[in-house]
């Protein structure tokens, strides 16, 4: 496709039918403004955050007492307080529906299928709430879950939030130490787990892991039936109960909602932890709710009753983002397991059967579908699909092209980026503007996001640091076990005074869009010139011989040289001819400075549980330094492939 024309342009009718357009007209009426498009709306949202966020509260129908003030100390990033006298309950806002209509639709690969009505969800939340209270769990206590992305997980989280408890989760594929490195820091009052889970069509046993983790945490254990034998897990875990036994004494009744301050802790999320013990990032109920409502209702245009899907595990912040879709009245479509079990059609089968309106996934998944030769555009009825979102890593220009050529032509493709740090997005899509190949549409409403050079000057069409210059509601409340805030300040505010520095290497485009070039701490500096790793991946991963790539900078001869590792496609070999072809592709597609000094074939590439490749861990191994927390990796054994390589000694 040509890059001089957008891939998708919203029609006037679709613009005027969008909730974002209705919100813009509300702001015009309420404040005597004449906002005419997204740029106007965004400018207003950062110039007048008090009126903007108040309008989001009103437009999205937040349940709670808003109070009189929308923002105190707005000029101080660390001291700003949104809605300081407001009270609300997160679960009250998410349990927005009732009756027999679908709230949750679940698929566990091709092994399990289930549907939950709003009434069924409310019933379990009520019984769990009573059971939590009976065991003495209250406001501020932690509940930790090692669970699949299934309906019971959503119900447990809502029950926790209803009484002001703090929820934290990971996926059941984490190893014992990975679970303990996270939950051991927060001392939960209850540990929730499944009895087993499916992955790649195979039953994955957790009995021994559950027994060990429960003993180390010193917390009671609640076992949810899913794929295995819950009674067997309970028998091997002293003090454990099944979900049925735990809730049996209680009859469903109206769920009670404790309204708490806007800044009351809701979630503890964890950094990836590949360079040390994971940081425990605490997010507020009010900030999470308001930010997610803004993204779901305005940026994604979600209407009540629409089907919202995101391919995620409970160890990735996209799960927290997904479940908030209930507050917009969406029906959540949950999937757990491998997206290629039994084959690469499984998610598109789900999308066609349930008529997804929004299909969210990772850039890696889109690339894997492209390389598999599948063309859902011709094999599946995706007529209901209006928005596809992609995150986890930068989506390549070729990935953009494939979505339109291979998945659906008349769909809005929103590449999004933010993260665990803000449990939301800094940059994402919007329904009022075109989609350009390889570009995120722009900054999120209410976020004073910019790109700065090393001297703290804004730059355009030039790479720099992604920053946010004004406070926003979904900033962390704190880091757990960081009483003086030193770790929190060091994470985001050491680089520029009173400015959030996110750690992404980014660039504004000529269209006003954003390109993320990778993480700042993984950028390469050959000859003192900063290069984003995504620029190299965008070239080499389009070659049929290359399945996947990882790039690092190796300290060499008082400089840095670029090293490219490639996992080859089946049947391919790293011949001199392929090495030459890769270098030529990078030289012409990126620049001569991007050309690696060495190209080395490896049989596997290490990644986190959420599928992100771990450049920093490989860089440590190559330089003979220890990787502190291999438990954070999905395939830690892959790191051994990068140790002591003879090719890197010359």
Buried (B, 14 or more C-beta within 10 A) or exposed (E): EEEEEBBBEBEEEBBEBBBBBEBBEEBBEEEEBEBEEBEBBBEBBBEBBBBBBBBBBEBBEBBBEBEEBBBBEBEEBBEBBBBBEBBBBBBBBBBBBEEEEBBBBBBBBBBBEBEBBBBBBBBBBBBBBBBBBEEEBEEEBBBBBBBBBBBBBBBBBBBBBBBBBBBBBBBBBBBBBBBBBBBBBBBBBBBBBBBBBBBEEEEBBBBEBBBBBBEBBEBBBBBBBBBBBBBBBBEEBEEBBBBEBBBEEBEBEEBBBBBBBBBBBBBBBBBBBBBEBBBBBBBBBBBBBBBBBBBBBBBBBBBEEBBBBBBBBBBBBBBBBBBBBBBBBBBBBBBBBBBBBEEBBBBBBBBBBBBBBBBBBBBBBBBBBBBEEBBBBEEBEBEBBBBBBBBBBBBBBBBBBBBBBBBBEEBBBBBBBBBBBBBBBBBBBBBBBBBBBBBBBBBBBBBBBBBBEEEBEEBEEEBBBBBBBBBBBBBBBBBBEBEEEEBBBEBBBEBBEEBBBBBBBBBBBEBBBBBBBBBBEBBBEBEEEBBBBBBBBBBBBBBEBBBBBBBBBBEBEEEBBBBBBBBBEEEBEBEEEBBEBBBEBBBEBBEEBBBBBBBBBBEBBBBBBBBBBBBBBBBBBBEEEEBBBBBBBBBBEBBEBBEEBEEBEE
